[in-house]
Amino acid sequence: MSEETLLSAARRVVRFFSIDEAHGGLTSVETLQAVETLDKQVRIEAARQASAAAGITTEPPEQKG
C-alpha cells in the first residue's frame, strides 16, 4: 500500500462514511455536515492537483512591470 496522505485519508473517510450512512449508520447532523464539508474540500484539492499536474493554473499570471 502506498504512503497515506492527508488527501487520501480524507477520501477514505468520506467514502467509508458514505457507505455506512447508506446502510443505516447512526450519525449526528453535525457529523454529516462535517463530512460534506470535507468531501467538498477533497474534491477542490483533487481538482487543483489534477490541474497542476496538467500544467493548468487557477491563479492569474503575474503581471510584468
TIMI-2910 file (N, C-alpha, C, CB; in pm, 1 decimal, decimal comma, always signed):
<rs>
+----------+----------+----------+----------+----------+----------+----------+----------+----------+----------+----------+----------+------+
!      n_x !      n_y !      n_z !     ca_x !     ca_y !     ca_z !      c_x !      c_y !      c_z !     cb_x !     cb_y !     cb_z ! resn !
+----------+----------+----------+----------+----------+----------+----------+----------+----------+----------+----------+----------+------+
!    +85,2 !   -118,2 !     +0,0 !     +0,0 !     +0,0 !     +0,0 !    +89,2 !   +123,7 !     +0,0 !    -96,7 !     +0,2 !   +122,9 !  Met !
!    +51,2 !   +221,9 !    -79,0 !   +131,0 !   +343,5 !    -86,6 !   +114,2 !   +427,4 !    +39,4 !    +92,3 !   +425,1 !   -210,0 !  Ser !
!   +202,4 !   +524,2 !    +53,5 !   +200,2 !   +610,5 !   +171,4 !    +70,0 !   +690,7 !   +177,0 !   +321,6 !   +705,4 !   +171,0 !  Glu !
!    +11,0 !   +695,5 !   +294,7 !   -114,2 !   +769,3 !   +315,7 !    -84,7 !   +918,7 !   +320,3 !   -185,0 !   +723,5 !   +446,8 !  Glu !
!   -162,6 !   +996,3 !   +249,0 !   -151,5 !  +1141,7 !   +253,6 !   -277,1 !  +1197,1 !   +318,2 !   -130,4 !  +1201,9 !   +111,4 !  Thr !
!   -273,9 !  +1323,7 !   +349,7 !   -392,7 !  +1386,4 !   +406,8 !   -510,1 !  +1375,0 !   +310,1 !   -365,1 !  +1534,2 !   +440,8 !  Leu !
!   -482,9 !  +1395,3 !   +182,6 !   -589,2 !  +1387,7 !    +82,9 !   -644,0 !  +1245,6 !    +70,5 !   -537,9 !  +1436,0 !    -52,6 !  Leu !
!   -557,1 !  +1145,4 !    +67,1 !   -606,5 !  +1008,0 !    +54,0 !   -681,3 !   +963,9 !   +179,4 !   -490,5 !   +912,1 !    +25,9 !  Ser !
!   -635,2 !  +1008,5 !   +295,6 !   -705,9 !   +975,7 !   +420,1 !   -844,3 !  +1039,4 !   +421,5 !   -624,7 !  +1022,4 !   +542,7 !  Ala !
!   -851,5 !  +1163,8 !   +377,4 !   -981,2 !  +1232,2 !   +372,8 !  -1074,8 !  +1162,9 !   +274,4 !   -963,2 !  +1380,4 !   +333,6 !  Ala !
!  -1022,4 !  +1120,4 !   +162,2 !  -1105,5 !  +1048,2 !    +64,5 !  -1161,9 !   +920,0 !   +126,0 !  -1023,5 !  +1014,7 !    -62,6 !  Arg !
!  -1077,7 !   +847,0 !   +198,8 !  -1123,8 !   +723,4 !   +261,9 !  -1230,9 !   +750,9 !   +366,2 !  -1006,9 !   +649,6 !   +326,0 !  Arg !
!  -1213,5 !   +855,7 !   +446,3 !  -1313,9 !   +891,3 !   +546,8 !  -1447,8 !   +917,4 !   +479,3 !  -1269,2 !  +1015,4 !   +627,9 !  Val !
!  -1446,1 !   +999,1 !   +376,0 !  -1570,1 !  +1033,0 !   +305,6 !  -1632,4 !   +907,4 !   +245,3 !  -1543,5 !  +1138,3 !   +195,1 !  Val !
!  -1551,2 !   +824,8 !   +182,1 !  -1602,6 !   +703,4 !   +116,9 !  -1666,0 !   +608,5 !   +217,2 !  -1490,4 !   +631,7 !    +42,1 !  Arg !
!  -1593,5 !   +575,6 !   +323,6 !  -1645,5 !   +479,3 !   +419,8 !  -1763,3 !   +535,3 !   +498,1 !  -1536,1 !   +436,6 !   +515,2 !  Phe !
!  -1760,7 !   +663,7 !   +526,2 !  -1873,0 !   +726,1 !   +595,2 !  -1997,9 !   +719,3 !   +507,8 !  -1840,2 !   +872,6 !   +631,7 !  Phe !
!  -1982,3 !   +747,4 !   +379,4 !  -2095,7 !   +743,0 !   +286,8 !  -2153,1 !   +602,1 !   +276,0 !  -2053,3 !   +792,8 !   +148,4 !  Ser !
!  -2066,3 !   +501,9 !   +271,1 !  -2111,5 !   +362,4 !   +266,6 !  -2189,5 !   +329,1 !   +393,1 !  -1991,4 !   +265,9 !   +250,3 !  Ile !
!  -2135,0 !   +366,5 !   +508,1 !  -2201,7 !   +339,7 !   +635,5 !  -2337,7 !   +408,6 !   +641,2 !  -2114,1 !   +385,8 !   +752,7 !  Asp !
!  -2342,1 !   +533,4 !   +600,0 !  -2466,6 !   +610,7 !   +603,6 !  -2571,8 !   +549,0 !   +510,9 !  -2439,9 !   +757,4 !   +563,6 !  Glu !
!  -2528,9 !   +498,2 !   +396,2 !  -2621,7 !   +435,9 !   +301,4 !  -2683,2 !   +308,0 !   +357,2 !  -2550,4 !   +405,6 !   +170,6 !  Ala !
!  -2615,0 !   +247,6 !   +453,7 !  -2664,3 !   +123,6 !   +513,9 !  -2721,1 !   +146,0 !   +653,2 !  -2552,9 !    +21,0 !   +520,3 !  His !
!  -2769,5 !   +267,1 !   +678,7 !  -2838,9 !   +294,2 !   +804,5 !  -2750,4 !   +330,3 !   +921,3 !  -2918,2 !   +177,8 !   +841,4 !  Gly !
!  -2632,6 !   +384,4 !   +894,8 !  -2543,3 !   +425,8 !  +1002,9 !  -2606,8 !   +533,4 !  +1089,5 !  -2411,3 !   +476,2 !   +946,2 !  Gly !
!  -2567,8 !   +538,0 !  +1215,0 !  -2621,1 !   +636,7 !  +1307,9 !  -2520,6 !   +749,4 !  +1323,9 !  -2653,9 !   +572,5 !  +1444,8 !  Leu !
!  -2557,0 !   +866,9 !  +1275,7 !  -2468,1 !   +982,4 !  +1286,1 !  -2548,3 !  +1105,6 !  +1323,7 !  -2392,0 !  +1005,6 !  +1153,9 !  Thr !
!  -2477,8 !  +1204,0 !  +1372,9 !  -2543,5 !  +1329,4 !  +1409,3 !  -2542,7 !  +1424,5 !  +1289,9 !  -2473,8 !  +1394,8 !  +1531,6 !  Ser !
!  -2626,8 !  +1524,4 !  +1294,9 !  -2632,9 !  +1625,4 !  +1188,9 !  -2497,7 !  +1694,4 !  +1175,0 !  -2743,9 !  +1729,6 !  +1218,3 !  Val !
!  -2431,8 !  +1723,1 !  +1287,2 !  -2302,0 !  +1790,8 !  +1283,4 !  -2197,7 !  +1705,5 !  +1211,8 !  -2254,5 !  +1823,6 !  +1425,7 !  Glu !
!  -2201,5 !  +1574,8 !  +1235,0 !  -2106,5 !  +1485,8 !  +1168,3 !  -2133,5 !  +1482,6 !  +1018,8 !  -2114,3 !  +1343,6 !  +1227,0 !  Thr !
!  -2259,9 !  +1475,9 !   +981,3 !  -2295,0 !  +1478,1 !   +839,2 !  -2245,7 !  +1605,8 !   +772,8 !  -2446,4 !  +1464,7 !   +821,0 !  Leu !
!  -2265,3 !  +1718,8 !   +837,7 !  -2220,8 !  +1846,7 !   +782,6 !  -2068,9 !  +1851,1 !   +771,0 !  -2270,4 !  +1962,8 !   +869,9 !  Gln !
!  -2000,3 !  +1798,2 !   +870,8 !  -1854,1 !  +1798,0 !   +867,7 !  -1802,1 !  +1712,6 !   +752,5 !  -1797,8 !  +1746,7 !  +1000,9 !  Ala !
!  -1861,8 !  +1596,7 !   +731,7 !  -1816,7 !  +1509,4 !   +623,2 !  -1851,0 !  +1569,8 !   +487,2 !  -1880,0 !  +1369,8 !   +636,7 !  Val !
!  -1964,9 !  +1635,1 !   +475,6 !  -1998,9 !  +1702,0 !   +349,7 !  -1898,1 !  +1813,3 !   +318,6 !  -2142,1 !  +1760,0 !   +356,3 !  Glu !
!  -1858,9 !  +1887,8 !   +420,7 !  -1758,3 !  +1992,9 !   +402,7 !  -1624,4 !  +1932,0 !   +363,3 !  -1743,1 !  +2076,6 !   +531,4 !  Thr !
!  -1585,9 !  +1823,6 !   +431,6 !  -1461,2 !  +1754,7 !   +399,9 !  -1463,9 !  +1704,0 !   +256,2 !  -1437,3 !  +1638,2 !   +497,6 !  Leu !
!  -1574,4 !  +1645,6 !   +214,4 !  -1587,9 !  +1595,0 !    +78,5 !  -1569,9 !  +1707,7 !    -22,9 !  -1724,3 !  +1527,5 !    +59,6 !  Asp !
!  -1631,8 !  +1821,7 !     +3,3 !  -1619,3 !  +1937,1 !    -86,8 !  -1473,4 !  +1981,5 !    -96,7 !  -1707,8 !  +2054,6 !    -37,5 !  Lys !
!  -1405,3 !  +1989,9 !    +16,7 !  -1266,0 !  +2033,2 !    +16,6 !  -1175,8 !  +1931,6 !    -52,5 !  -1218,1 !  +2056,6 !   +159,1 !  Gln !
!  -1204,7 !  +1802,4 !    -34,8 !  -1127,4 !  +1697,7 !   -102,1 !  -1142,1 !  +1711,4 !   -253,1 !  -1173,1 !  +1557,1 !    -55,9 !  Val !
!  -1263,9 !  +1733,3 !   -299,5 !  -1287,3 !  +1747,7 !   -443,5 !  -1215,9 !  +1871,0 !   -499,6 !  -1438,0 !  +1756,8 !   -472,2 !  Arg !
!  -1218,1 !  +1980,8 !   -425,9 !  -1149,1 !  +2103,0 !   -468,9 !   -999,1 !  +2078,6 !   -478,3 !  -1178,2 !  +2219,4 !   -371,8 !  Ile !
!   -941,8 !  +2015,8 !   -375,4 !   -797,8 !  +1989,8 !   -374,4 !   -758,8 !  +1889,7 !   -482,2 !   -753,9 !  +1938,6 !   -237,4 !  Glu !
!   -839,1 !  +1786,8 !   -502,9 !   -809,7 !  +1688,7 !   -607,3 !   -811,4 !  +1755,2 !   -744,7 !   -911,1 !  +1572,6 !   -602,7 !  Ala !
!   -907,2 !  +1842,5 !   -768,5 !   -913,6 !  +1915,0 !   -895,8 !   -793,3 !  +2007,2 !   -911,1 !  -1044,2 !  +1996,2 !   -905,6 !  Ala !
!   -752,0 !  +2072,3 !   -802,0 !   -635,7 !  +2160,9 !   -806,3 !   -510,1 !  +2081,4 !   -840,1 !   -618,1 !  +2234,3 !   -671,8 !  Arg !
!   -494,6 !  +1964,0 !   -776,5 !   -377,3 !  +1881,4 !   -803,0 !   -377,4 !  +1829,0 !   -946,5 !   -371,6 !  +1764,7 !   -704,6 !  Gln !
!   -494,3 !  +1790,7 !   -996,5 !   -503,5 !  +1742,5 !  -1134,5 !   -468,8 !  +1854,3 !  -1232,4 !   -644,8 !  +1687,8 !  -1163,7 !  Ala !
!   -516,5 !  +1974,0 !  -1204,2 !   -485,3 !  +2089,0 !  -1289,8 !   -336,3 !  +2119,8 !  -1286,8 !   -565,5 !  +2212,6 !  -1245,6 !  Ser !
!   -278,0 !  +2114,9 !  -1168,4 !   -134,7 !  +2142,4 !  -1154,9 !    -52,9 !  +2037,8 !  -1230,5 !    -93,8 !  +2144,9 !  -1006,0 !  Ala !
!    -95,1 !  +1912,3 !  -1223,3 !    -23,7 !  +1806,0 !  -1293,5 !    -33,8 !  +1823,3 !  -1444,7 !    -78,5 !  +1669,2 !  -1252,6 !  Ala !
!   -143,9 !  +1882,1 !  -1489,6 !   -163,8 !  +1905,0 !  -1632,6 !   -104,5 !  +2038,3 !  -1678,0 !   -312,2 !  +1900,6 !  -1665,8 !  Ala !
!    -47,9 !  +2113,9 !  -1583,7 !    +12,4 !  +2242,0 !  -1617,8 !    -86,7 !  +2355,4 !  -1625,8 !    +83,6 !  +2231,0 !  -1746,7 !  Gly !
!   -204,7 !  +2334,0 !  -1571,6 !   -308,6 !  +2437,3 !  -1572,6 !   -309,5 !  +2503,3 !  -1435,9 !   -449,9 !  +2377,4 !  -1607,6 !  Ile !
!   -305,3 !  +2635,3 !  -1433,5 !   -311,9 !  +2705,4 !  -1305,6 !   -444,2 !  +2778,3 !  -1294,2 !   -194,5 !  +2803,9 !  -1290,3 !  Thr !
!   -490,8 !  +2793,6 !  -1172,1 !   -616,5 !  +2864,8 !  -1149,0 !   -590,0 !  +3006,7 !  -1103,7 !   -701,9 !  +2791,8 !  -1045,5 !  Thr !
!   -462,2 !  +3040,4 !  -1086,0 !   -425,9 !  +3174,3 !  -1043,0 !   -386,8 !  +3256,6 !  -1164,8 !   -310,8 !  +3170,2 !   -939,5 !  Glu !
!   -418,5 !  +3385,3 !  -1164,3 !   -380,6 !  +3468,9 !  -1278,6 !   -228,9 !  +3479,7 !  -1288,4 !   -443,6 !  +3609,6 !  -1266,8 !  Pro !
!   -176,6 !  +3489,5 !  -1409,8 !    -31,4 !  +3504,3 !  -1425,1 !    +15,6 !  +3637,6 !  -1367,7 !     +8,8 !  +3493,4 !  -1573,5 !  Pro !
!   +139,9 !  +3639,0 !  -1323,7 !   +195,2 !  +3763,0 !  -1269,0 !   +208,9 !  +3865,7 !  -1380,5 !   +332,5 !  +3737,6 !  -1200,7 !  Glu !
!   +174,7 !  +3988,8 !  -1348,0 !   +185,7 !  +4096,0 !  -1446,8 !   +326,5 !  +4154,2 !  -1442,2 !    +79,6 !  +4206,8 !  -1421,3 !  Gln !
!   +379,7 !  +4183,7 !  -1558,9 !   +514,4 !  +4239,9 !  -1566,9 !   +507,0 !  +4390,9 !  -1561,8 !   +586,1 !  +4193,8 !  -1695,2 !  Lys !
!   +601,1 !  +4446,9 !  -1486,6 !   +624,8 !  +4582,0 !  -1462,7 !   +557,6 !  +4692,2 !  -1517,4 !   +732,9 !  +4600,9 !  -1487,6 !  Gly !
+----------+----------+----------+----------+----------+----------+----------+----------+----------+----------+----------+----------+------+
</rs>
